[in-house]
Amino acid sequence: MRVQAIYKNFRMSPQKMREMVRQIQGLPALQAQAVLAVVPRKSARAVAKTLNSAIANAENNNNLKAENLRVIEAVAGAATTFKRFQPKARGSAGPILKRGCHIKIVLSDGLDEGNEN
């Protein structure tokens, strides 16, 4: 059974977030939690929060055990970008892009793998 959690509009660029989600893709859920716990980055804390939410969804909504779960998909996509301007020389303006991202983590217990495409 597949279970997911999505963290929307996190204020960090997707490029920085993808470094973290690539590290946990394919790992067992508890091992992924351990990996994220020792990484001292803001992006690791956000991914850990999303992973904990996905594990809680699996345990509370579908009665699955955390020991059997595996991260089958972890992606960070672009969210809305705030566009601001910084004053520059001679009355011109330089753009500032404040990027955001969505984090999506999908867990599976591996029992319905035959039904997937």
C-alpha positions as CSV (number, residue, x, y, z in Angstrom):
1,M,0.0,0.0,0.0
2,R,1.3,3.5,-0.9
3,V,1.1,6.3,1.6
4,Q,2.3,9.9,1.0
5,A,2.9,13.2,2.7
6,I,3.4,16.6,1.0
7,Y,5.0,19.7,2.5
8,K,3.9,22.6,0.4
9,N,5.4,26.0,-0.1
10,F,8.6,25.5,1.9
11,R,10.8,28.6,1.5
12,M,14.0,27.1,0.1
13,S,15.0,26.5,-3.5
14,P,14.2,23.1,-5.0
15,Q,17.8,22.7,-6.0
16,K,19.0,22.7,-2.4
17,M,16.1,20.5,-1.3
18,R,16.9,17.9,-4.0
19,E,20.2,17.1,-2.4
20,M,18.4,15.8,0.7
21,V,15.6,13.9,-1.0
22,R,18.0,12.0,-3.3
23,Q,19.9,10.7,-0.2
24,I,16.8,9.0,1.2
25,Q,15.2,7.6,-2.0
26,G,15.0,3.8,-1.8
27,L,15.9,3.5,1.8
28,P,13.8,1.8,4.5
29,A,11.8,4.5,6.4
30,L,13.5,4.1,9.7
31,Q,17.0,4.2,8.1
32,A,16.0,7.3,6.2
33,Q,15.0,8.9,9.5
34,A,18.4,8.1,11.0
35,V,20.2,9.5,8.0
36,L,18.2,12.8,8.2
37,A,18.7,13.1,12.0
38,V,22.5,13.5,11.6
39,V,22.6,15.9,8.7
40,P,23.0,19.5,10.0
41,R,21.0,21.3,7.3
42,K,17.7,23.2,7.2
43,S,16.6,21.1,4.2
44,A,17.2,17.9,6.2
45,R,14.9,19.1,9.0
46,A,12.1,19.8,6.5
47,V,12.5,16.5,4.7
48,A,12.5,14.7,8.1
49,K,9.3,16.5,9.1
50,T,7.7,15.3,5.9
51,L,9.0,11.8,6.3
52,N,7.6,11.6,9.9
53,S,4.3,12.8,8.6
54,A,4.2,10.1,6.0
55,I,5.1,7.4,8.6
56,A,2.4,8.7,10.9
57,N,-0.1,8.6,8.0
58,A,0.8,5.0,7.4
59,E,0.5,4.0,11.0
60,N,-2.7,5.9,11.9
61,N,-4.7,5.7,8.7
62,N,-3.7,2.4,7.2
63,N,-2.5,0.4,10.3
64,L,1.0,-0.3,8.7
65,K,4.1,-0.8,10.7
66,A,7.0,1.6,10.3
67,E,9.5,-1.3,10.2
68,N,8.0,-2.5,6.9
69,L,7.9,0.8,5.1
70,R,10.3,1.9,2.4
71,V,10.7,5.3,0.7
72,I,9.8,4.6,-3.0
73,E,9.5,8.2,-4.1
74,A,11.0,11.4,-2.7
75,V,10.8,14.5,-4.9
76,A,11.2,18.3,-4.4
77,G,9.5,20.4,-7.0
78,A,9.2,24.1,-7.6
79,A,6.5,26.1,-5.9
80,T,5.6,29.7,-6.4
81,T,8.5,32.2,-6.6
82,F,8.2,35.6,-5.0
83,K,9.7,38.3,-7.2
84,R,11.3,41.3,-5.6
85,F,13.6,44.0,-6.8
86,Q,16.8,45.4,-5.4
87,P,17.7,49.0,-6.3
88,K,20.8,49.3,-8.4
89,A,23.0,52.0,-9.7
90,R,21.7,54.9,-11.8
91,G,18.0,54.2,-11.0
92,S,17.9,50.7,-12.3
93,A,16.6,47.6,-10.5
94,G,17.9,44.1,-10.1
95,P,15.6,41.1,-9.7
96,I,15.5,38.9,-6.6
97,L,13.8,35.6,-6.8
98,K,12.7,34.1,-3.5
99,R,12.1,30.5,-4.4
100,G,9.9,27.9,-2.7
101,C,9.5,24.2,-3.1
102,H,7.0,21.3,-2.5
103,I,8.4,18.1,-0.9
104,K,6.6,14.9,-1.7
105,I,7.5,11.6,0.0
106,V,5.7,8.3,-0.9
107,L,6.2,5.2,1.3
108,S,5.2,1.6,0.5
109,D,5.1,-1.6,2.4
110,G,5.9,-3.6,-0.7
111,L,2.8,-5.8,-0.6
112,D,1.0,-4.4,-3.7
113,E,4.0,-4.0,-6.0
114,G,2.4,-6.3,-8.6
115,N,-0.4,-3.8,-9.2
116,E,1.9,-0.9,-10.0
117,N,2.7,0.2,-13.6
